[in-house]
């Protein structure tokens, strides 16, 4: 019998011997503290994610790409400036967001459409959804939102 034919059988025999002694070929250390898992809590979390996704997809499904879009924001009555406290990620400091109807955007880093004739042809970076409008304190359109710091926004209505 040649060595080449003998080598695989020797390796297989060594692996079987190691397994017979109860030793594992691989050792994986723990990655930190372990905690008991509650399957009921996991199920509740999965149901919550499913509910939120269905709400989000439901709103998206109602939008017709060939149809119009309107956020419901009223037109601004006149120029007004105000500052609001807000928690903002550090990466957004110095950025500007323009909330306006399609075609009436002031200069800004991000253009958020409050309305447009055809959603498919909108030249905006985002649509004004209720959560974004509320979080940034936008009351009317057009509004320019400047992120002054991680804790303050400046809003200019009808810039």
C-alpha positions in Angstrom: 0.0 0.0 0.0 1.4 3.4 -1.0 1.7 6.4 1.3 -0.8 8.4 -0.8 -3.5 5.8 -0.3 -2.6 5.5 3.4 -2.7 9.3 4.2 -6.4 9.9 3.9 -7.3 6.9 6.0 -4.7 8.0 8.7 -6.3 11.4 8.8 -9.7 10.0 9.1 -8.6 7.7 11.9 -7.0 10.6 13.8 -10.2 12.7 13.4 -12.3 9.7 14.7 -9.9 9.3 17.6 -10.2 13.0 18.6 -14.0 12.8 18.4 -14.1 9.7 20.5 -12.2 11.4 23.3 -14.9 14.2 23.3 -12.5 16.8 22.1 -13.8 19.3 19.5 -11.8 20.1 16.5 -12.9 23.7 16.7 -13.1 25.9 19.8 -15.2 29.0 19.8 -14.9 31.3 22.7 -17.8 33.4 23.9 -18.4 36.8 22.4 -19.4 38.4 25.7 -22.1 38.1 28.3 -24.8 35.6 27.6 -28.4 36.2 28.5 -31.5 34.0 28.5 -33.7 34.5 25.5 -37.4 34.9 25.9 -39.1 33.5 22.9 -42.3 35.4 23.8 -40.3 38.7 23.7 -38.8 37.8 20.4 -42.2 37.0 19.0 -43.6 40.4 20.2 -40.6 42.2 18.7 -41.2 40.4 15.3 -44.9 41.3 15.4 -44.0 45.0 16.1 -41.6 45.1 13.1 -44.2 43.5 10.9 -46.8 46.0 12.0 -44.5 49.0 11.3 -43.5 47.6 7.9 -47.1 47.0 6.9 -48.0 50.6 7.9 -45.0 52.0 6.0 -45.7 49.9 2.9 -49.4 50.7 3.1 -48.6 54.4 2.9 -46.2 53.8 0.0 -48.7 51.6 -1.8 -51.3 54.5 -1.8 -49.0 56.7 -3.8 -49.5 56.6 -7.5 -46.3 57.4 -9.4 -48.3 59.0 -12.3 -50.5 60.9 -9.9 -50.0 64.0 -7.7 -48.6 64.3 -4.2 -49.7 66.7 -1.5 -48.4 66.6 2.1 -51.2 68.9 3.3 -48.9 71.7 4.5 -50.5 75.1 4.0 -48.7 78.0 2.2 -46.7 80.3 4.5 -48.5 83.6 5.2 -45.2 85.6 5.2 -41.6 85.6 6.1 -40.9 84.4 9.7 -37.8 83.1 11.4 -37.7 81.0 14.5 -35.3 78.7 16.4 -36.3 75.4 17.9 -34.5 73.0 20.2 -34.0 69.6 18.6 -31.7 66.6 18.9 -29.9 66.2 15.6 -27.1 63.7 14.6 -23.7 65.4 14.4 -23.4 64.6 10.7 -26.3 66.9 9.8 -24.9 70.1 11.5 -24.5 72.8 8.9 -26.9 71.2 6.4 -30.1 72.8 5.1 -33.4 71.3 4.1 -35.9 73.1 1.8 -39.6 72.1 2.2 -41.5 73.5 -0.8 -43.8 72.6 -3.6 -42.1 71.2 -6.7 -40.4 73.9 -8.7 -40.2 76.5 -5.8 -37.2 75.1 -3.9 -34.8 77.7 -2.3 -31.2 76.7 -2.4 -30.5 73.9 0.1 -28.6 70.6 0.6 -31.8 68.5 0.6 -35.0 69.3 -1.3 -38.2 68.0 0.3 -41.3 68.2 -1.9 -44.5 69.2 -0.1 -46.5 68.8 -3.3 -46.1 68.0 -7.0 -48.3 67.4 -10.0 -46.8 64.1 -11.0 -44.8 62.1 -8.4 -42.8 60.3 -11.1 -41.4 63.6 -12.4 -40.7 65.2 -9.0 -37.2 66.7 -8.8 -36.8 66.3 -5.1 -34.6 64.4 -2.7 -37.5 63.3 -0.5 -41.2 63.7 0.1 -42.6 65.6 3.1 -44.0 62.8 5.3 -45.8 63.7 8.5 -43.1 62.3 10.8 -40.3 64.4 9.1 -42.5 67.5 9.1 -43.3 67.1 12.8 -39.7 66.2 13.9 -38.3 69.3 12.2 -41.2 71.6 13.3 -42.2 72.6 9.8 -45.6 74.4 9.8 -46.0 75.7 6.2 -44.3 75.7 2.8 -41.9 76.9 1.6 -39.7 76.6 4.7 -35.9 76.4 4.9 -34.6 74.4 7.8 -30.9 75.1 8.9 -29.3 72.7 11.3 -27.3 75.1 13.5 -26.0 72.6 16.1 -26.8 69.2 17.5 -29.4 70.9 19.7 -30.8 73.7 17.6 -32.7 74.3 14.3 -33.4 77.5 12.6 -36.5 77.7 10.4 -37.2 80.4 7.9 -40.8 80.4 6.6 -41.3 81.8 3.2 -37.6 82.5 2.6 
